């Protein structure tokens, strides 16, 4: 229910592992899913794990500063990252 409220998931196919509770929940919600134990699912999990790690590191580095300082740093970083080489 929460996924439907926050995201457009009607055409989505969820990649799940062998956890029966996930499959049952998706089936009850009439959402499509595909069981994957490796391949794309693992790649997606690696991306999210790295994103969580980087977010946590950023939070640790900027937890003591004013929000404006962190915002300015992010803007400068984005400009540097997107600058032509």
KESE-571167 format. One record per residue: residue in one letter; residue number from 1; x, y, z of N, C-alpha, C in turn. Coordinates in steps of 0.001 Angstrom, whole numbers, always signed. Example, Ala and Ser with C-alpha at 12.3 -4.5 7.8 and 13.67 -1.06 7.14 Angstrom:
<aa:A; i:1; nX:+13190; nY:-5690; nZ:+7800; caX:+12300; caY:-4500; caZ:+7800; cX:+13200; cY:-3300; cZ:+7800>
<aa:S; i:2; nX:+12850; nY:-2250; nZ:+7080; caX:+13670; caY:-1060; caZ:+7140; cX:+12900; cY:+30; cZ:+7870>
% end
This chain:
<aa:X; i:1; nX:+834; nY:-1192; nZ:+0; caX:+0; caY:+0; caZ:+0; cX:+872; cY:+1246; cZ:+0>
<aa:X; i:2; nX:+1918; nY:+1230; nZ:+842; caX:+2813; caY:+2377; caZ:+934; cX:+3536; cY:+2634; cZ:-389>
<aa:X; i:3; nX:+3973; nY:+1582; nZ:-1061; caX:+4646; caY:+1747; caZ:-2355; cX:+3724; cY:+2417; cZ:-3358>
<aa:X; i:4; nX:+2478; nY:+1995; nZ:-3401; caX:+1525; caY:+2585; caZ:-4346; cX:+1253; cY:+4054; cZ:-4036>
<aa:X; i:5; nX:+1228; nY:+4400; nZ:-2753; caX:+960; caY:+5785; caZ:-2369; cX:+2106; cY:+6713; cZ:-2757>
<aa:X; i:6; nX:+3330; nY:+6221; nZ:-2658; caX:+4490; caY:+7084; caZ:-2855; cX:+5126; cY:+6976; cZ:-4236>
<aa:X; i:7; nX:+4870; nY:+5883; nZ:-4944; caX:+5552; caY:+5649; caZ:-6215; cX:+4600; cY:+5052; cZ:-7238>
<aa:X; i:8; nX:+4918; nY:+5263; nZ:-8501; caX:+4165; caY:+4658; caZ:-9593; cX:+4738; cY:+3261; cZ:-9834>
<aa:X; i:9; nX:+4115; nY:+2247; nZ:-9250; caX:+4663; caY:+892; caZ:-9297; cX:+3816; cY:-81; cZ:-10115>
<aa:X; i:10; nX:+2787; nY:+418; nZ:-10752; caX:+1883; caY:-485; caZ:-11472; cX:+2591; cY:-1260; cZ:-12580>
<aa:X; i:11; nX:+3568; nY:-643; nZ:-13224; caX:+4261; caY:-1329; caZ:-14324; cX:+5613; cY:-1893; cZ:-13884>
<aa:X; i:12; nX:+5934; nY:-1761; nZ:-12596; caX:+7231; caY:-2221; caZ:-12091; cX:+7248; cY:-3739; cZ:-11904>
<aa:X; i:13; nX:+8446; nY:-4296; nZ:-12061; caX:+8679; caY:-5698; caZ:-11728; cX:+9727; cY:-5683; cZ:-10621>
<aa:X; i:14; nX:+9355; nY:-6185; nZ:-9454; caX:+10256; caY:-6190; caZ:-8302; cX:+11134; cY:-7429; cZ:-8351>
<aa:X; i:15; nX:+12421; nY:-7229; nZ:-8143; caX:+13363; caY:-8339; caZ:-8063; cX:+13485; cY:-8739; cZ:-6602>
<aa:X; i:16; nX:+13159; nY:-9988; nZ:-6287; caX:+13214; caY:-10465; caZ:-4909; cX:+14049; cY:-11730; cZ:-4843>
<aa:X; i:17; nX:+14556; nY:-11991; nZ:-3639; caX:+15280; caY:-13242; caZ:-3449; cX:+14266; cY:-14321; cZ:-3065>
<aa:X; i:18; nX:+14707; nY:-15378; nZ:-2474; caX:+13818; caY:-16483; caZ:-2149; cX:+12954; cY:-16256; cZ:-927>
<aa:X; i:19; nX:+13002; nY:-15080; nZ:-321; caX:+12229; caY:-14803; caZ:+895; cX:+10733; cY:-14876; cZ:+593>
<aa:X; i:20; nX:+10098; nY:-15845; nZ:+1178; caX:+8678; caY:-16078; caZ:+903; cX:+7808; cY:-14909; cZ:+1344>
<aa:X; i:21; nX:+8179; nY:-14236; nZ:+2444; caX:+7348; caY:-13130; caZ:+2928; cX:+7285; cY:-11977; cZ:+1922>
<aa:X; i:22; nX:+8382; nY:-11731; nZ:+1199; caX:+8370; caY:-10682; caZ:+171; cX:+7463; cY:-11070; cZ:-989>
<aa:X; i:23; nX:+7590; nY:-12307; nZ:-1415; caX:+6761; caY:-12793; caZ:-2519; cX:+5282; cY:-12759; cZ:-2147>
<aa:X; i:24; nX:+4967; nY:-13163; nZ:-917; caX:+3578; caY:-13163; caZ:-454; cX:+3022; cY:-11745; cZ:-408>
<aa:X; i:25; nX:+3804; nY:-10810; nZ:+133; caX:+3345; caY:-9421; caZ:+233; cX:+3097; cY:-8817; cZ:-1149>
<aa:X; i:26; nX:+4009; nY:-9058; nZ:-2080; caX:+3834; caY:-8519; caZ:-3428; cX:+2647; cY:-9165; cZ:-4126>
<aa:X; i:27; nX:+2468; nY:-10461; nZ:-3945; caX:+1332; caY:-11156; caZ:-4559; cX:+11; cY:-10628; cZ:-4003>
<aa:X; i:28; nX:-60; nY:-10412; nZ:-2694; caX:-1284; caY:-9872; caZ:-2079; cX:-1605; cY:-8484; cZ:-2599>
<aa:X; i:29; nX:-575; nY:-7723; nZ:-2892; caX:-769; caY:-6359; caZ:-3400; cX:-954; cY:-6341; cZ:-4915>
<aa:X; i:30; nX:-971; nY:-7519; nZ:-5537; caX:-1107; caY:-7654; caZ:-6993; cX:+4; cY:-6927; cZ:-7746>
<aa:X; i:31; nX:+1201; nY:-6989; nZ:-7185; caX:+2358; caY:-6395; caZ:-7849; cX:+3203; cY:-7508; cZ:-8447>
<aa:X; i:32; nX:+3798; nY:-7209; nZ:-9591; caX:+4606; caY:-8224; caZ:-10285; cX:+5989; cY:-8319; cZ:-9662>
<aa:X; i:33; nX:+6506; nY:-9537; nZ:-9603; caX:+7848; caY:-9749; caZ:-9075; cX:+8506; cY:-10904; cZ:-9812>
<aa:X; i:34; nX:+9815; nY:-10917; nZ:-9711; caX:+10627; caY:-11960; caZ:-10334; cX:+11678; cY:-12387; cZ:-9315>
<aa:X; i:35; nX:+11816; nY:-13689; nZ:-9125; caX:+12790; caY:-14197; caZ:-8181; cX:+14169; cY:-14212; cZ:-8827>
<aa:X; i:36; nX:+15122; nY:-13536; nZ:-8191; caX:+16503; caY:-13469; caZ:-8660; cX:+17416; cY:-13739; cZ:-7482>
<aa:X; i:37; nX:+18308; nY:-14657; nZ:-7618; caX:+19249; caY:-14917; caZ:-6535; cX:+20638; cY:-14358; cZ:-6840>
<aa:X; i:38; nX:+20842; nY:-13888; nZ:-8052; caX:+22114; caY:-13278; caZ:-8440; cX:+21846; cY:-12373; cZ:-9631>
<aa:X; i:39; nX:+22858; nY:-11976; nZ:-10330; caX:+22677; caY:-11147; caZ:-11532; cX:+22250; cY:-9735; cZ:-11199>
<aa:X; i:40; nX:+21174; nY:-9262; nZ:-11848; caX:+20723; caY:-7872; caZ:-11702; cX:+20426; cY:-7500; cZ:-10261>
<aa:X; i:41; nX:+19834; nY:-8410; nZ:-9532; caX:+19483; caY:-8123; caZ:-8147; cX:+20733; cY:-7804; cZ:-7332>
<aa:X; i:42; nX:+21776; nY:-8587; nZ:-7499; caX:+23021; caY:-8333; caZ:-6773; cX:+23643; cY:-6999; cZ:-7164>
<aa:X; i:43; nX:+23578; nY:-6667; nZ:-8437; caX:+24129; caY:-5389; caZ:-8900; cX:+23373; cY:-4224; cZ:-8277>
<aa:X; i:44; nX:+22062; nY:-4325; nZ:-8217; caX:+21246; caY:-3266; caZ:-7621; cX:+21543; cY:-3153; cZ:-6135>
<aa:X; i:45; nX:+21679; nY:-4294; nZ:-5456; caX:+22001; caY:-4254; caZ:-4033; cX:+23359; cY:-3612; cZ:-3784>
<aa:X; i:46; nX:+24338; nY:-3862; nZ:-4656; caX:+25652; caY:-3231; caZ:-4500; cX:+25552; cY:-1716; cZ:-4651>
<aa:X; i:47; nX:+24754; nY:-1265; nZ:-5604; caX:+24577; caY:+172; caZ:-5808; cX:+23960; cY:+807; cZ:-4573>
<aa:X; i:48; nX:+22893; nY:+195; nZ:-4042; caX:+22250; caY:+758; caZ:-2859; cX:+23158; cY:+698; cZ:-1640>
<aa:X; i:49; nX:+23928; nY:-362; nZ:-1492; caX:+24857; caY:-468; caZ:-364; cX:+25892; cY:+654; cZ:-439>
<aa:X; i:50; nX:+26416; nY:+919; nZ:-1641; caX:+27403; caY:+1986; caZ:-1808; cX:+26766; cY:+3359; cZ:-1579>
<aa:X; i:51; nX:+25555; nY:+3547; nZ:-2055; caX:+24858; caY:+4808; caZ:-1836; cX:+24633; cY:+5050; cZ:-340>
<aa:X; i:52; nX:+24224; nY:+4015; nZ:+386; caX:+24044; caY:+4141; caZ:+1833; cX:+25373; cY:+4447; cZ:+2524>
<aa:X; i:53; nX:+26447; nY:+3795; nZ:+2091; caX:+27757; caY:+4037; caZ:+2689; cX:+28192; cY:+5480; cZ:+2483>
<aa:X; i:54; nX:+28032; nY:+5970; nZ:+1260; caX:+28463; caY:+7339; caZ:+965; cX:+27598; cY:+8367; cZ:+1685>
<aa:X; i:55; nX:+26303; nY:+8102; nZ:+1772; caX:+25413; caY:+9009; caZ:+2482; cX:+25785; cY:+9070; cZ:+3953>
<aa:X; i:56; nX:+26079; nY:+7918; nZ:+4532; caX:+26482; caY:+7864; caZ:+5931; cX:+27794; cY:+8616; cZ:+6141>
<aa:X; i:57; nX:+28754; nY:+8424; nZ:+5246; caX:+30036; caY:+9131; caZ:+5363; cX:+29844; cY:+10629; cZ:+5265>
<aa:X; i:58; nX:+29013; nY:+11071; nZ:+4327; caX:+28736; caY:+12497; caZ:+4169; cX:+28097; cY:+13045; cZ:+5440>
<aa:X; i:59; nX:+27129; nY:+12315; nZ:+5964; caX:+26440; caY:+12734; caZ:+7179; cX:+27413; cY:+12853; cZ:+8345>
<aa:X; i:60; nX:+28327; nY:+11902; nZ:+8464; caX:+29313; caY:+11951; caZ:+9548; cX:+30237; cY:+13156; cZ:+9418>
<aa:X; i:61; nX:+30602; nY:+13492; nZ:+8188; caX:+31518; caY:+14618; caZ:+7968; cX:+30852; cY:+15971; cZ:+8195>
<aa:X; i:62; nX:+29569; nY:+16067; nZ:+7930; caX:+28886; caY:+17351; caZ:+7986; cX:+27850; cY:+17443; cZ:+9099>
<aa:X; i:63; nX:+27883; nY:+16533; nZ:+10056; caX:+26869; caY:+16529; caZ:+11111; cX:+26983; cY:+17734; cZ:+12040>
<aa:X; i:64; nX:+28149; nY:+18356; nZ:+12112; caX:+28375; caY:+19464; caZ:+13034; cX:+28271; cY:+20842; cZ:+12381>
<aa:X; i:65; nX:+27981; nY:+20918; nZ:+11103; caX:+27955; caY:+22207; caZ:+10405; cX:+26525; cY:+22666; cZ:+10157>
<aa:X; i:66; nX:+26401; nY:+23933; nZ:+9849; caX:+25099; caY:+24499; caZ:+9498; cX:+24634; cY:+23913; cZ:+8155>
<aa:X; i:67; nX:+23332; nY:+23743; nZ:+7967; caX:+22830; caY:+23193; caZ:+6697; cX:+23297; cY:+23972; cZ:+5469>
<aa:X; i:68; nX:+23433; nY:+25292; nZ:+5605; caX:+23880; caY:+26108; caZ:+4473; cX:+25299; cY:+25744; cZ:+4060>
<aa:X; i:69; nX:+26137; nY:+25407; nZ:+5024; caX:+27518; caY:+25026; caZ:+4720; cX:+27544; cY:+23729; cZ:+3916>
<aa:X; i:70; nX:+26767; nY:+22752; nZ:+4345; caX:+26703; caY:+21486; caZ:+3618; cX:+26136; cY:+21701; cZ:+2217>
<aa:X; i:71; nX:+25114; nY:+22557; nZ:+2111; caX:+24511; caY:+22855; caZ:+811; cX:+25524; cY:+23506; cZ:-126>
<aa:X; i:72; nX:+26300; nY:+24455; nZ:+366; caX:+27327; caY:+25102; caZ:-455; cX:+28383; cY:+24099; cZ:-904>
<aa:X; i:73; nX:+28778; nY:+23207; nZ:+1; caX:+29757; caY:+22188; caZ:-357; cX:+29206; cY:+21281; cZ:-1447>
<aa:X; i:74; nX:+27954; nY:+20853; nZ:-1302; caX:+27341; caY:+19986; caZ:-2320; cX:+27258; cY:+20691; cZ:-3676>
<aa:X; i:75; nX:+26908; nY:+21959; nZ:-3671; caX:+26842; caY:+22705; caZ:-4925; cX:+28214; cY:+22818; cZ:-5572>
<aa:X; i:76; nX:+29236; nY:+23080; nZ:-4775; caX:+30597; caY:+23164; caZ:-5314; cX:+31048; cY:+21816; cZ:-5857>
<aa:X; i:77; nX:+30727; nY:+20758; nZ:-5140; caX:+31093; caY:+19415; caZ:-5592; cX:+30382; cY:+19069; cZ:-6899>
<aa:X; i:78; nX:+29095; nY:+19395; nZ:-6991; caX:+28336; caY:+19115; caZ:-8213; cX:+28917; cY:+19887; cZ:-9395>
<aa:X; i:79; nX:+29293; nY:+21141; nZ:-9172; caX:+29903; caY:+21936; caZ:-10241; cX:+31224; cY:+21322; cZ:-10697>
<aa:X; i:80; nX:+32042; nY:+20897; nZ:-9725; caX:+33325; caY:+20253; caZ:-10050; cX:+33099; cY:+18950; cZ:-10801>
<aa:X; i:81; nX:+32157; nY:+18143; nZ:-10332; caX:+31896; caY:+16835; caZ:-10934; cX:+31378; cY:+16968; cZ:-12371>
<aa:X; i:82; nX:+30573; nY:+17992; nZ:-12614; caX:+29962; caY:+18154; caZ:-13940; cX:+30749; cY:+19045; cZ:-14873>
<aa:X; i:83; nX:+31891; nY:+19542; nZ:-14413; caX:+32714; caY:+20405; caZ:-15263; cX:+33340; cY:+19581; cZ:-16381>
<aa:X; i:84; nX:+33474; nY:+20170; nZ:-17566; caX:+34117; caY:+19437; caZ:-18648; cX:+35574; cY:+19147; cZ:-18297>
<aa:X; i:85; nX:+36038; nY:+18000; nZ:-18681; caX:+37415; caY:+17595; caZ:-18352; cX:+38426; cY:+18349; cZ:-19150>
% end
